Amino acid sequence: MYQEIAMFAYFVVLFLTLRDVRIFKRTKYRSYRKGAFKGLAASSFMLLGAIITEVKPDFGLLIVLLGLFINHKGPREKIFKNAGTLDRFLGKTDLPGKERSRKSF
């Protein structure tokens, strides 16, 4: 049971990370890029915790919880104006992408 909880948390963070990548690709807002990097670090940490959960459930779930704290994204720009729940869930944005050159990354 503990393994399923840890893997569910891992997949949720991974989904939110991929959503941040998709939003960053469309809008080029740096806060979503930063969120995607935090999500990658957190998901790696949480995968380690999910693996440890098989051997020592208490310690593994503690590492998963710490990964959730690492995943804290912080304030974001408003990118949804008229989007429905499904569009927000999938990461579709109402705003067009900002024009930036490749050199600013």
Secondary structure, 3 states (H helix, E strand, C coil): CHHHHHHHHHHHHHHHHHHHHHHHHHHCCHHHHHHHHHHHHHHHHHHHHHHHHHHCHHHHHHHHHHHHHHCCCCCCCCCCCCCCHHHHHHCCCCCCCCCCCHHHC
